[in-house]
């Protein structure tokens, strides 16, 4: 169901946003994140009482000045009164926060889904060995799986692979090392099962291939694409209770400036970069465009 929704959104987003793939990913993520900031910011202009919010902003600034003066005079009652008034203004301002987000949620959903499918990883180049990983429960360790040979694709280590115990990836760079140590301290590492690994190389750049992995009498499919500006679905999930839990195309994740990494499995590097840029530019755009 989620995969179907994702594909529908990508079908809408690709014609609108795939031109961004001509840029380096650092540039593209800035454009998308700033577009998100703009969607959030300008939706406020069109959906809130800007006149009231402007007066409220000016009142809060003046009350803060009065609070400072009252503190200098050691007038505790005035300080308390001014702070209470500021609190009341901010409480009333909160009622204007929901509608802009509701209006902006659709463009944000489209932008974020497109980033998830197109910006999360560096697409494999033609002639490059690409790791394909099949994940199974621990009970499948020592069993055997094979990929049905595909014309135009070479299996560097052979089409038949043994399932071995999975291992945690080696961290790359200071960010990943720090996150790995934090996961060790907090005991956040997920349990490991079994994995079979193939190294594949495609002869024709840009040609889509379909990999068929045979395991336990069943056949599982995964698209395989190299030499394009985009990559095929990086991870196909079948379910934790299935004989094959998922198939992954082990691609290099995109990191902003090659440095900004992820924050656990739910916040991959592209999402961390996207959120940082978007959150920075919301107040910048509000100030520049005088939107309250």
N, C-alpha and C positions, 0 to 999 in steps of 0.2 A: 504494500500500500504506500509506504513512505517513498519507495523507489519510483513508483508511478507518479506521485505528486512532484517529486524532484525532477523527473523527466519532462513533465508538463511545463514546469516553471522554466527549465532550461530551454525548452522549445520556444518560449516567449522571449527569454533573455538573450539567447545566442544571437539572433539577428540584430538586436539593439546594442550588444556589448562586445561581440567578438572582435570588433576593430581594435579594442584595447590590447589584444594579444600581439599587435605589431610592436608595442612598446616593451622595454624591459619591465619585469614584474614589479620592481620597486616603484617605477613610475605609475604603472597600472593600478597598484593597490592604493597609491595616493589619490589618484583620480576617483576611484570608486568610493573610498572612504570620505573624501571631501564632498562627493555627490550625496552620500548618506547624511553628512552634516548639513548640507544645504536643504535636503528633504525635511529634516527635523526642524531646522531654523525657519524656513519660509512657510512651513505649514502653520507655525505660530502666528505669523503675520496675517494669514488669511482666516484663521479660525479663533482668534482671541480678541478681547477688547484691549487693543494696544494703547488707547488713550488712558484707560484706567491703570494698566500695568506701568505706563510711563509715570503717571502721577505717584503710583505706589513706590516705584524705584526712587523717585526724587524724595518722597517722604522718608523712606528708609535711610537714605543718605543723610538727610537733615537730622533725623532722630539719632543717628550715630554721632553726628557732631555735637548734638545736645547732650548725649550720654557722656561724651568725652569731657565736655565743659562741666557737667554735674559731678563727674569723678574728681576733677581738679578742685571743685568747691566742696568736695566730700559730702554732697547732698545725696544720701543713700536712697531716699524716697523718690527723688527725681530719676535717679539711675534705674531703679526698679520699675517706675512708671514708663519710662522711655523703652526699656527692654520689653516690657509687656506689650506695648503698642506695636513695636517691630514684629513681635511674635504673632500678633493678631493679623497684621498685614500679610505676613508670609503664609499664614494659615489660609487666609482668603485667596491668596495667589495660587495656592495648590489646585484649586478647582479648574484653573486654566491649563493644567499640565496634561490631562488625559486626552482631550480632543486632538491636539496636534500629533501626539504619538499614534492615535488611532488612524488619523489621516495618512501619516508617514509610514505606517506598518507595511503597506503593500509594496511601495518602491523599495523599502529596506529589505523586505523578504526576497524580492527579486534580485537585488544586488548581492545579498549575502549568499543566496543559493547559487548564483552564478560564480561567485568567488570560490565557494566550496567545491564546485565541479570543474573550475577552470584555472584557479589561482593557487591551489593548495600545494602543488608539486611542480617540479620541473619535468616537462615531457621528455620521454626517452628519445635519444638521437638515433638515426639509422646507423647500423653497424655496431651499436652498443649492446653489451650483454645486459639483460634485464632479469632480475630475480622474480620468479613467480612462487609464492608461498601458499601452501594449502594447510589450513589449521584443523586439527582433529582433537578430540578428547585424549587424555593420557592413556586410556585403554587401547588407543590405536598405535602406540609406539611399537616399533619393530615390524609393523605391517608394511605393505608395498602399494604404491600408487603409480599410475603411468598416464602420460599425455598421449593421446592418439596423434601420431606424426602429422604435421601440417606442412603442405607444400610451400616453400619459400621461407620456412622458419627452421633454424638450426638449434638443436638442444646441445649446448656445449658439454654438459656432463651426462648426456643420455636422456632418453624419454622416460625411463623407469627410475624411480627414486624411492628410497626407504624412508619411512617416517621415523624421525628422531625426536629426542626431547628438545623443546624450544628453549631459547636463551634470551635474556634481555639484551637489547641493542647497546652497543658501546656508545656512550655520549660523545658528541662532537662539539668542541668549544666550551667556553666558560659557562654560558647560559645553561646548556644541556647538562653539564657536569653538576652545576649547582642544583638543578631541578632533580637530578637523579639522587643526589645526596639527601635532599629534602624528602623525596619519596621513601628513601631508606629509613630515615628518622621517623617518619609518620606511618611507615608500613603500608604504603599505598600501592605497591607493586601488585598487579593482578596475578593470580595463579597461572602457571604455565602448563600447557598441554603438549601435544605432539605437533610436528611440522614436517612437511616434505618440501624440498626446495629445488627448483629447476632454474637453470640459467639459459635464457632463450635469446636468439639474435634473429631479427627479421631481415630478409634480403631486400624487400621493396619498401622504400620509405613512403609513408602516407597511405599504404594499403591496409584496410582493416582485416584482421584475422579473428577467427573464433577458436579458442582453445577448448578442448574437451578432455577433462580429467576423469579418468576411470578409477573409482575407489569403492571397495566393498560391494561390487556388482552394480553400482550406480554411476551415472555420468553427470558431471557438473561442468557448466560452461562459464567461460570468462572471455570478454572481448580483449583484444590485444592490438595496440596501435603505436607505431613509432614514426619519428621523422615529421611530426606535425606540430603546430603551435599549441595544440591541446592534447590531452591524454584521455584514454578510455577510463571508464569507471575504475577508480583505484582499488576499491575493496568491495567485494560482493559478499554479503552476509546471508547465511542460510539459517542460522539459529544455533544457540548454544546447546540445544538438546539433539542436534542433528549429527549424523556420522561425520559429515564435513561441516565445520562451523562457519568457515569462510575461506575465500581465496583472495589473496592480496597481490597486487603488482607493486613491488617494493621500490617506489620512486623516491628521489631525493626531495624532501620537503622544502618549500620556499620559505626563506627567512629574510625579513626586511634587512637590507644592507649586509646580508649574510650573517647576522648576529642575533636578532631578536627571535628567540625560540618560543616553544609552547609552554603551557601551564597544565600539564597532564593531558590525558586522552580527550577531554572534552573542550580543551582550548588549544588547538593546534597553532603552529607559528603564524600562519596567515591570519587567523582570527585575532590573535593578540595584537599583531601589527594593525589590522583593520580597526579594532576598537580603540587603540591608542590614538591613531590619527583622527578618527571620527570624533572622539571625545575632546581632543585638543581644539579642533576647528569649530565645534558648536559655539563656544563662547566667543571665539574670534569673529565668526560670521555675524553673531548677534551684535557685537560691539561695532563692527565696521558698517553694518547695514542698519544700525539703530533699531533693532528688533528686541522687544522686551518679553 
